[in-house]
Each structure stands twice: as structure tokens, then as C-alpha cells.
Amino acid sequence: MTQRKHGLIVRGLLGLLSVVMLLFTLPAYMDTANNPGLANLTGEVASLGSVAGAFLARQLGLVLIALYGAVKGTTQPVLIGAFGIAFLNLHDAVFLTVFGNFGPGAIAGLILGVLSVVVIVLAWRESARTNS
């Protein structure tokens, strides 16, 4: 993998996905019901010391990695950040749907996950084109 920076479309889309996720993550630290994926949690599991806290920490970590990838712009950070967002959101959307909670959280996860896969494909194609 080269250290050449990707174009603004790839970096901009990854940065936009990261900012959207950040806008849903940060307010959820004050009230977990602000996050569509956590809105159905109640009681102990909705506290930051339990399921909701683990979810938000994982989400915040991946968002920061993806933002780093968007700012740095080289292939490896872009792919790692996009994969993190895609995996987190697609796996959450699938599990929410399978367990009967299909709603705004699952739809948002599906959309963000698919857009992250688009970032991966665009970055991969751009790298392959410049390396050949």
C-alpha cells in the first residue's frame, strides 16, 4: 500500500460518516435514549457502566479512528476506519432486525454501513488504479 492520499470524495464521505456518527454518539453520553441504537434499553443495561457504555465506547473509538483516516487520507487508515464503521453498523443493523427491533436504529445502521462499504470500494479501486 502506498502513502499517496486519496481524493476528496473518499476522504469527504468517510469524514461525513464519522461526523454523523459522532453527532449521535456524544449526546448519548448524557442520555442513552438519544442514540437510535440504544433507545430501547431500560434499567441497568441503559447505564454507562453496562451495555450502553460499552456500545458508546466502541462507537466513539471507531469514529475517532475513522476521523483519523479521513484526515490522514492514506490507504490503510481510510480502509481501517471505513471497515470499522461498516462492521459496527451492519452488524448492529442485522442483530436489531433479527431480534425484532427493526426501527430507526437498524435503518440508520444499514445506511451508514452500506455507505462505508462504498468508501471501501472507492478507496480500493483508487489504490488499484494507481498501483497498476
C-alpha positions as CSV (number, residue, x, y, z in Angstrom):
1,M,0.0,0.0,0.0
2,T,1.3,3.4,-0.9
3,Q,1.4,6.5,1.2
4,R,-0.5,8.5,-1.5
5,K,-3.5,10.4,-0.3
6,H,-7.0,9.6,-1.6
7,G,-9.2,12.1,-3.3
8,L,-11.7,14.3,-1.6
9,I,-14.6,12.1,-2.4
10,V,-13.3,9.2,-0.4
11,R,-12.0,11.2,2.4
12,G,-15.0,13.5,2.5
13,L,-17.5,10.6,2.6
14,L,-15.6,8.9,5.4
15,G,-15.4,12.2,7.3
16,L,-19.1,12.8,6.8
17,L,-19.9,9.3,8.1
18,S,-17.7,9.9,11.1
19,V,-19.3,13.3,11.9
20,V,-22.8,11.8,11.6
21,M,-21.9,9.0,14.0
22,L,-20.2,11.5,16.3
23,L,-23.4,13.6,16.4
24,F,-25.3,10.5,17.6
25,T,-22.6,9.3,20.0
26,L,-21.7,12.4,22.1
27,P,-25.3,13.3,23.1
28,A,-25.9,9.7,24.1
29,Y,-23.4,10.0,26.9
30,M,-25.8,12.4,28.7
31,D,-28.9,10.3,27.9
32,T,-28.7,7.0,26.2
33,A,-32.1,7.3,24.7
34,N,-30.7,10.0,22.3
35,N,-28.9,7.2,20.3
36,P,-31.3,5.3,18.0
37,G,-29.5,2.0,18.7
38,L,-29.9,2.4,22.4
39,A,-33.3,3.9,22.6
40,N,-35.0,0.6,23.6
41,L,-32.6,-0.1,26.5
42,T,-34.0,0.5,30.0
43,G,-32.9,0.0,33.6
44,E,-29.4,-1.2,34.4
45,V,-28.3,-2.0,30.8
46,A,-29.0,1.6,29.8
47,S,-26.4,2.9,32.2
48,L,-22.9,3.9,31.1
49,G,-21.4,1.3,33.3
50,S,-23.1,-1.5,31.4
51,V,-24.2,-2.4,27.9
52,A,-24.8,1.2,26.8
53,G,-21.4,2.3,28.0
54,A,-19.7,-0.5,26.1
55,F,-21.6,0.3,23.0
56,L,-20.8,4.0,23.2
57,A,-17.1,3.5,23.9
58,R,-16.8,1.1,20.9
59,Q,-18.7,3.6,18.7
60,L,-16.6,6.6,19.9
61,G,-13.4,4.6,19.3
62,L,-14.3,3.7,15.8
63,V,-15.4,7.2,15.0
64,L,-12.1,8.6,16.1
65,I,-10.2,6.0,14.0
66,A,-12.3,6.9,11.0
67,L,-11.8,10.6,11.5
68,Y,-8.0,10.0,11.7
69,G,-8.3,8.1,8.4
70,A,-10.3,10.9,6.8
71,V,-7.8,13.5,7.9
72,K,-4.6,11.5,7.1
73,G,-6.1,10.2,3.8
74,T,-3.7,7.4,3.1
75,T,-4.9,4.0,2.1
76,Q,-4.5,2.0,5.4
77,P,-6.2,4.5,7.8
78,V,-9.0,5.1,5.3
79,L,-9.7,1.4,4.9
80,I,-9.4,0.6,8.6
81,G,-11.8,3.5,9.5
82,A,-14.3,2.6,6.8
83,F,-14.2,-1.1,7.8
84,G,-14.8,-0.2,11.4
85,I,-17.8,1.9,10.6
86,A,-19.2,-0.7,8.2
87,F,-18.7,-3.6,10.6
88,L,-20.2,-1.8,13.6
89,N,-23.3,-0.5,11.8
90,L,-24.0,-3.5,9.6
91,H,-23.7,-6.0,12.5
92,D,-25.9,-3.8,14.7
93,A,-28.5,-3.5,12.0
94,V,-28.6,-7.2,11.4
95,F,-28.9,-8.0,15.1
96,L,-31.5,-5.4,15.7
97,T,-33.5,-6.8,12.9
98,V,-33.1,-10.4,13.8
99,F,-34.1,-9.8,17.4
100,G,-37.3,-8.0,16.3
101,N,-36.2,-4.4,16.9
102,F,-36.3,-3.2,13.3
103,G,-36.7,0.5,13.5
104,P,-34.8,3.8,13.1
105,G,-31.6,2.4,14.7
106,A,-31.5,-0.6,12.3
107,I,-32.3,1.6,9.3
108,A,-29.6,4.2,10.2
109,G,-27.1,1.4,10.8
110,L,-27.9,-0.2,7.4
111,I,-27.5,3.1,5.6
112,L,-24.2,4.1,7.4
113,G,-22.8,0.5,6.8
114,V,-23.6,0.5,3.1
115,L,-22.1,4.0,2.7
116,S,-18.9,2.7,4.5
117,V,-18.7,-0.2,2.1
118,V,-18.9,2.3,-0.8
119,V,-15.9,4.1,0.8
120,I,-14.0,0.9,1.0
121,V,-14.7,0.0,-2.7
122,L,-13.8,3.5,-3.8
123,A,-10.6,3.5,-1.9
124,W,-9.7,0.0,-3.0
125,R,-10.3,0.9,-6.7
126,E,-8.4,4.1,-6.4
127,S,-5.4,2.3,-4.9
128,A,-5.5,-0.5,-7.5
129,R,-5.7,2.1,-10.3
130,T,-2.6,4.0,-9.1
131,N,-0.6,0.8,-8.4
132,S,-1.1,-0.7,-11.8
